[in-house]
Amino acid sequence: MKRIYSNQPFRLYILTGIDLTAASELKIIYKSPNKTSGEWVATIDPTDKTRMVCDCSALIQIGKWLIYAKAIFPQGMIPGSLASFTTIGEGTI
């Protein structure tokens, strides 16, 4: 994964392994480094119907973010596996 710097917008891709075309709602659920939770609205990647894509706003908090994909289908919700990424401050290696 490339580095994600704080205060810089980025695009997040999540490969789900399932066809998402019948989903009525796609979200990426997150927990930030300061333990607040939220969600980003995702869409189906036009080049791969099993992949979610989300243009995320600049993240101010530096540290480890926990995320998982959530897809709502007519039959119910399918949550994804937990994953993480870390934001670093500009000039940090």
N, C-alpha and C positions, 0 to 999 in steps of 0.2 A: 504494500500500500504506500502511496506517496504520502509525504508529510502534509498534515493539515495544520495550518497556522491560525492562531486566534485572529479575529477581526478580518477574516478573508472568506468570502462566499465560496462554496464548493458544491460539486455534484456527487451525490451518493448513489451507488448502484448496489442492489441486493439481488443475487441470484437465488430464486426460490425453489427451482426444480419442479414447479407445477405450472400448468397453463393458467394464466391469470385473466384470460379474455372474458370469462363469465363473472368475474368479481365485480360487485357493485361499489366497493370501497377498498382503497389501498392506503395503508398508513405505515409509517415507521414510528414506533414508540421508542422514546428515549428516557434515560436518566442521566442528568448532567453531573459533572464533578462535584457540585454542591448538593447533590441528592434531590434536586427538583425534577419532576417528571413532566413529560409533554408528548406531543406527537407532531409529525410532519406529514402532510398529504403527499402521496406518491402517485405516479402514473406508470403505465406499462411502457417499457422501453420499446420504441417502434421497430428496433432491429432484433428483438428477442422477447417473445410473449411470456417467457418464464422469469423475466427480470424486471424488478421495480427500479424506477429512477426518481430521484428527488433533488431539486435544486434547493439547497439549504442556505439560509441566511448566514451571515458572519457570526461565528460563535465567540463570545467574549471570554467565557470561562476556559481556563487552561487546565488540562488534566484528562482523566479517562472518562469517556462517555460509553454507556451501555445502550445497545439498541436491539430491537427485533422487528421483523416485518409482520404485519397483520393484514390479512385479506378476508373480506366479508363476501361470502358466496350465498346464493339462495338456500343452500343446505346448512349454512352456519359459518362460523368463523374458523379460520385456520391460522394459528399463530406460528411464527417462525422460531428458529433457534436463536439463542442469545449470542450476540457478537459485541465487539467493542472496537473503539478507536481512541486515539489520544491526540488532543490538540496541544500544540506547543507555541510558546511565544516567539515572535519574530526575532531572529538572530540566535535562536537556541538550536543546538545540535543534539 
